[in-house]
Amino acid sequence: MSTLQIGLAIAGGLILAGVVAHSTWSARRNQPKRATQETPPEAQAAESSGTGLLAERQEPRFEGDGFGDADLASLSTMMVIEKKPGLDALIDVIAPVMVDSLVSGEAALAAMPATRRAGSKPFGVEGLNAANDEWELPVAGQRYTAFQCGVQLANRVGALSQIEYSEFVMKAQAFADAMGGEPEFPEMLDEVARARELDQFASAHDAQLSFTLRAINTAWSPGYVQQSAARLGFVAGGIPGRMVLPASIAGSAPLLGLAFDTQAAMAEDPEQTALRDITLSLDVPQVARSEQPFARMCESALSLARSMDGAIIDDNGKLIRAEAMDVIASELEQLYDTLDERDLSAGSVLARRLFS
């Protein structure tokens, strides 16, 4: 073999190696970012000290700079369970049901309709507890001196219709008959008109905001998204591809939602699937103003954009800048004020029922 042939063979080998190397690099570059195995904080502390296993143990305590009164108060607040929503004349049609004698909770529960809706509107029954003189959902073991049936005037499906009102009357009448009582129904046309007015107000003051976070260069795996969001306090939601940021009070609606492709989350090997978009959302009327949910939403979006190499965009694919966030925040304050004036403060029981 001549020197020329040897040189050409060597050159060809080098070119082939370069092509293989470039293909390998390109394949790795195009793979979605994956979650990394993080060292627990306890292990990090032990490694940094070099004598973690020999360090002096600190017993739990409730005073000083350990776990103080403020922490206990915060813990107590988080453990409060919100009272189940009751009927309210502001957003419900209410029909009183008078009875001649005490009725047991067991009898009231047995007389409840099979479904607790009239059309698309929630239907409910409350009893006046003979022991404490308070309205409540009937409970076994209690006795009641009176009842009231109610149906919600409006929700996000729309206003109470005449057909739904008629269904409410039928359900309430059947319950009253079983109790040996007599219901008093308000005038249908008046209540339907009130429902339309409430629905118009709700429609004009409803707000559901969202930011889209889009990958700039490398796509993300579902695990990478979950790990990044978890660092900000997000936890798994009720369905694949959804996470939520919990409120500070148990029983309250989540502050924020984070969603990505459900099919990717349910794939046989999620880490091999590529995500280029995730969505942060805020249901304004469902979350208390005191939680400052929009500020948390902006902080979360900016933090995720930095850590995940993403851009924050709107529904039209345009970048959302800090100035636009300030404008939205100002408009939200006006919305909060209006809801407060109507006794439908964001995050309240009534607001959560109406805007649902």
Secondary structure, 3 states (H helix, E strand, C coil): CCHHHHHHHHHHHHHHHHHHHHHHHHHHHHCCECCCCCCCHHHHHHHHHCCHHHCCCCCCCCCCCCCCHHHHHHHHHHCCCCCCCCCCCCCEEEEEEEEEEEEEHHHHHHCCCCCCEECCEEEEEEEEECCCCCEECCCCCCEEEEEEEEEECEECCEECCHHHHHHHHHHHHHHHHHHCCEECCCCHHHHHHHHHHHHHHHHHCCCEEEEEEEECCCCECHHHHHHHHHCCCCEECCCCCEEEECCCCCCCCCCEEEECCHHHHCCCCHHHCCECEEEEEEEHHHCCHHHCHHHHHHHHHHHHHHHHCEEEECCCCCECCHHHHHHHHHHHHHHHHHHHHCCCCCCCHHHHHHCC
